[in-house]
């Protein structure tokens, strides 16, 4: 059995905006989705629909370079 810790116990900051969701299948944007930061697009990993990021979503890479 694996014990899971809440995000605050791991030091993971909370996000104060709604998560991006696929308009076709309602899946959440996640690490398995393809992302094009240059164009502001992401592709759902479940149904392959390509969507724009919500306007309040920042478009920057956490690992510059």
C-alpha positions in Angstrom: 0.0 0.0 0.0 1.2 3.5 -0.9 0.5 6.5 1.3 -0.2 9.7 -0.6 0.5 13.1 0.9 -1.6 16.1 0.3 0.0 18.7 -2.1 0.6 21.2 0.7 2.7 18.6 2.6 4.9 18.3 -0.5 5.3 22.0 -1.0 3.4 22.0 -4.3 1.8 25.5 -4.8 -2.0 25.7 -5.5 -3.1 27.1 -8.8 -5.7 29.9 -8.4 -7.2 29.5 -11.9 -9.4 26.8 -13.5 -7.6 24.0 -15.2 -7.6 23.8 -19.0 -10.1 21.2 -20.2 -10.8 19.6 -23.5 -14.0 20.9 -25.1 -14.7 17.5 -26.7 -14.1 14.9 -24.0 -13.6 17.1 -20.9 -10.1 15.7 -20.1 -7.7 18.0 -18.2 -4.5 19.4 -19.7 -1.8 17.1 -18.3 1.8 16.0 -18.9 0.7 13.5 -21.6 -0.8 16.2 -23.8 1.2 17.7 -26.7 1.8 21.4 -26.2 2.8 24.1 -28.6 3.8 27.1 -26.5 4.7 29.2 -29.6 1.1 29.0 -31.0 -0.7 28.7 -27.6 -2.2 25.3 -28.5 -2.4 21.9 -26.8 -3.6 18.5 -28.1 -5.8 16.3 -25.9 -4.1 12.9 -25.2 -7.5 11.1 -25.1 -9.4 12.4 -28.2 -6.6 14.3 -30.0 -8.6 17.6 -30.3 -6.4 20.6 -30.6 -7.4 23.5 -28.4 -6.2 27.0 -27.6 -5.0 27.7 -24.0 -7.5 29.7 -22.0 -6.7 33.4 -22.1 -5.8 33.5 -18.4 -3.4 30.6 -18.8 0.3 31.8 -18.9 2.2 30.6 -22.0 5.7 30.1 -20.7 8.0 27.1 -20.3 9.1 26.3 -16.7 12.5 25.3 -18.1 13.7 28.1 -20.3 16.3 27.5 -22.9 
